[in-house]
Amino acid sequence: MAMTSYKLTYFNMRGRAELPRYIFAYAGIAFEDRRVEWRDWPSIKKRLVGNSRLAEAQADALVDTLNDFTLLIPWREDNPQIKETWADLYCHVCFTTFSVLRPGFADHHPALCGLTHRVEAIPNIAKWIQCRPTTEF
C-alpha cells in the first residue's frame, strides 16, 4: 500500500499556511513545506485562476462558499483527550504575527499569554516552531 504524502504550498512566510502547518505538526503528520517566492507568484497565479474573468469569479465564489461551510462544522470533539482546538492553534499563529507588528501587545492580558505558552508547550508544535524557516510574517 502506498504511503500518503502531503505537500503544502504557500508563500515564503507563515501567513495563512501556518495554521495547516501547526495542524500537521500537532498530528505528527509529515508534509512537504513548499515555499513560493513573491517573484514567482504571477506565473503560478495565472495557472490557478482560470483563463477568463468569469472562471476567476467562479473559483472565488466556490472558495468563499467552502469557507462559509467550514464555519458550521463543530470542530471541537467531545473526547477529553483532546485539549486543544484548531482555534487555539490559530490564535497562536495570529498572536505571533501581531507580536511582530506590535511587540508586547498582549503583555497585560495574562489569559492570552497563557494560551500562547500552552500552545508553544505542545511537543509537536514546539518542534515545528523550532525547525520552521525564519520569516518576518
Phi and psi in degrees as a GROMACS rama.xvg file:
@    title "Ramachandran Plot"
@    xaxis  label "Phi"
@    yaxis  label "Psi"
@TYPE xy
-72.7578  140.348  ALA-2
-81.9316  135.687  MET-3
-72.4029  137.108  THR-4
-126.099  146.027  SER-5
-116.564  143.898  TYR-6
-130.603  120.352  LYS-7
-109.505  120.913  LEU-8
-115.173  126.01  THR-9
-158.444  173.869  TYR-10
-60.5369  161.288  PHE-11
-77.421  67.5236  ASN-12
-163.244  172.219  MET-13
-74.899  -63.954  ARG-14
43.8949  -144.949  GLY-15
-70.768  -17.0848  ARG-16
-83.0116  -12.435  ALA-17
-67.581  -34.8171  GLU-18
-61.9039  -49.7352  LEU-19
-59.5469  -34.7023  PRO-20
-62.8257  -43.8434  ARG-21
-59.79  -44.0933  TYR-22
-64.6114  -43.5433  ILE-23
-58.5758  -47.524  PHE-24
-62.134  -45.9029  ALA-25
-58.1518  -41.7163  TYR-26
-81.7143  -6.43055  ALA-27
71.0376  29.2062  GLY-28
-97.9928  123.863  ILE-29
-70.8047  143.737  ALA-30
-152.132  156.999  PHE-31
-91.6648  121.669  GLU-32
-96.0622  88.076  ASP-33
-86.3568  126.717  ARG-34
-108.547  130.811  ARG-35
-103.003  131.144  VAL-36
-82.8717  147.784  GLU-37
-55.6774  -38.3981  TRP-38
-63.1176  -25.3029  ARG-39
-88.9595  -12.9277  ASP-40
-59.2863  -45.7235  TRP-41
-54.9275  -41.0769  PRO-42
-72.382  -34.1938  SER-43
-69.8186  -43.1186  ILE-44
-60.6433  -39.4898  LYS-45
-57.1574  -34.6159  LYS-46
-77.5306  -20.1094  ARG-47
-94.708  -27.8636  LEU-48
-92.8437  -5.14704  VAL-49
97.704  178.969  GLY-50
-105.482  13.4557  ASN-51
-154.817  165.974  SER-52
-63.7348  -35.4066  ARG-53
-64.5782  -45.7846  LEU-54
-61.4924  -39.4675  ALA-55
-64.2036  -43.2169  GLU-56
-64.6742  -40.0185  ALA-57
-65.0047  -41.52  GLN-58
-63.3401  -43.7352  ALA-59
-60.2277  -42.6983  ASP-60
-63.2889  -42.117  ALA-61
-64.1412  -46.0896  LEU-62
-63.483  -43.4441  VAL-63
-62.1693  -39.231  ASP-64
-63.4952  -44.6423  THR-65
-64.0859  -38.4277  LEU-66
-62.0371  -42.4909  ASN-67
-61.5912  -41.0803  ASP-68
-61.7738  -42.1268  PHE-69
-63.6382  -22.9507  THR-70
-69.6175  -18.8652  LEU-71
-87.3866  -11.3042  LEU-72
-80.7709  131.399  ILE-73
-77.3344  93.0423  PRO-74
-69.5559  -34.4009  TRP-75
-81.4021  125.971  ARG-76
-85.0341  163.419  GLU-77
-84.8886  3.89481  ASP-78
-71.3461  118.993  ASN-79
-66.2541  -15.6458  PRO-80
-70.6019  -23.6267  GLN-81
-87.8362  112.673  ILE-82
-98.9544  -28.8936  LYS-83
-109.101  154.335  GLU-84
-113.8  167.279  THR-85
-64.3471  -24.4229  TRP-86
-66.5357  -37.481  ALA-87
-62.2879  -43.1583  ASP-88
-63.8985  -42.2461  LEU-89
-65.8806  -38.5129  TYR-90
-58.4397  -43.3795  CYS-91
-62.6804  -43.1498  HIS-92
-57.732  -47.5138  VAL-93
-65.4349  -45.2051  CYS-94
-63.1637  -34.5845  PHE-95
-61.0917  -43.9238  THR-96
-68.5302  -44.1196  THR-97
-58.3991  -37.5443  PHE-98
-65.6824  -29.7511  SER-99
-71.0154  -42.9214  VAL-100
-73.196  -34.6951  LEU-101
-143.766  83.8132  ARG-102
-53.8142  136.288  PRO-103
79.151  9.98237  GLY-104
-59.9256  -27.4953  PHE-105
-104.437  7.04133  ALA-106
-56.2059  -31.4038  ASP-107
-98.1382  18.7414  HIS-108
-127.983  84.7781  HIS-109
-60.5459  -34.1049  PRO-110
-65.0155  -40.4364  ALA-111
-64.798  -45.0126  LEU-112
-64.3739  -37.8682  CYS-113
-62.2022  -42.5081  GLY-114
-61.1935  -45.0239  LEU-115
-58.915  -44.9177  THR-116
-67.3274  -38.0336  HIS-117
-63.6009  -43.2367  ARG-118
-65.7285  -43.0905  VAL-119
-65.3845  -20.6906  GLU-120
-85.6975  -9.53953  ALA-121
-67.1592  120.372  ILE-122
-50.4344  -47.2495  PRO-123
-69.4771  -32.4194  ASN-124
-70.8924  -43.9135  ILE-125
-58.1715  -42.0482  ALA-126
-62.9585  -43.4303  LYS-127
-62.1971  -48.1014  TRP-128
-59.1542  -38.7656  ILE-129
-66.8583  -35.1561  GLN-130
-105.634  -6.30748  CYS-131
-67.8141  156.215  ARG-132
-61.7795  144.926  PRO-133
-82.3633  119.466  THR-134
-137.087  159.68  THR-135
-70.2381  -40.6081  GLU-136
